[in-house]
Amino acid sequence: MAVTNAAVKIPFEAPAPEKRARNRAATEQAILDAAKRLLAEEGFQNFGINAVARGAGCDKQLIYRYYGGLNGLVEAIGTDLGSWVADRIPDDTGGMFLLTYGDLMERLSMLFLDALRADPLMRRIVAWEVSESSEQVRRLSEARSKALAGWIERMRGSLVPPKGVDAQAVNAMIFAAIQHIVLASAVSDQCAGLALKNSKDWEKAAIALKRIVRGVYG
């Protein structure tokens, strides 16, 4: 009886379109997550295609294929920051009755304070805004600012600031104060002599912030 050594050919079956779509979506998300993680941990100085590919566990060519390269990936992170605002600063009143523009800005200030404290990547981006002038940083900064402005427009309805108050300028100062105090606390657990080590310290800071908002907007 003759024995044959011919290899058995197994017909190739391409993955179903649904599976390919799922695999691509998972890979895109892995790349985006790796990019955000790398930025939060290392900053832009070590932010590159190879490093992101290693973090995502994928071939770097997939970054070019799905995002068009590093600039496209930064654009995607910027878009994701819009989702960050939606996730961290929800479009609801949180049980508050927003009867005045002051109510609105008090809620936004508290939400932004808590969100920034909880997110190391966003803190990095805020720090880059005042220390770097690269195109990448500008894109991320603009995406966040646009999302915050959109939240105010959606939530304020017919609410308007008091007559004679330049709300754009005042709100810029409020956001700047929040950003500075959060960044300072991350470095030294204090800001201008105000301890920021525990929940009681942060409660004191939040009360002071509310008083500033109310002092302007009532």
JOGIHU-V526273 format. One record per backbone hydrogen bond with DSSP energy under -0.5 kcal/mol. NH is the residue of the N-H (numbers start at 1). CO is the residue of the C=O. Records with the same first field share a line. If there is no record, write none. Layout:
# JOGIHU-V526273
NH=CO ; CO
This chain:
# JOGIHU-V526273
4=2
9=7
10=8
11=9
14=12
20=16
21=17
22=18
23=19
24=20
25=21
26=22
27=23
28=24
29=25
30=26
31=27
32=28
33=29
34=30
35=31
36=32
37=33
38=34
39=35
40=36
41=37
42=38
43=38 ; 39
46=43
47=44
48=46
52=48
53=49
54=50
55=51
56=52
57=53
58=53
62=59
63=59 ; 60
64=60
65=61
66=62
67=63
68=63 ; 64
69=63
73=69
74=70
75=71
76=72
77=73
78=74
79=75
80=76
81=77
82=78 ; 79
83=79
84=80
85=81
86=82
87=83
88=84
89=85
92=90
96=93
98=96
99=97
101=160
104=100
105=101
106=102
107=103
108=104
109=105
110=106
111=107
112=108
113=109
114=110
115=111
116=112
117=113
118=114
119=115 ; 116
120=118
123=119
124=120
125=121
126=122
127=123
128=124
129=125
130=126 ; 127
131=127 ; 128
132=128
138=134
139=135
140=136
141=137
142=138
143=139
144=140
145=141
146=142
147=143
148=144
149=145
150=146
151=147
152=148
153=149
154=150
155=151
156=152
157=153
159=156
165=162
166=164
167=165
170=166
171=167
172=168
173=169
174=170
175=171
176=172
177=173
178=174
179=175
180=176
181=177
182=178
183=179
184=180
185=181
186=182
187=183 ; 184
188=184
189=185
190=184
191=194
194=191
195=193
196=189
202=198
203=199
204=200
205=201
206=202
207=203
208=204
209=205
210=206
211=207
212=208
213=209
214=210
215=211
216=212 ; 213
217=213
218=214
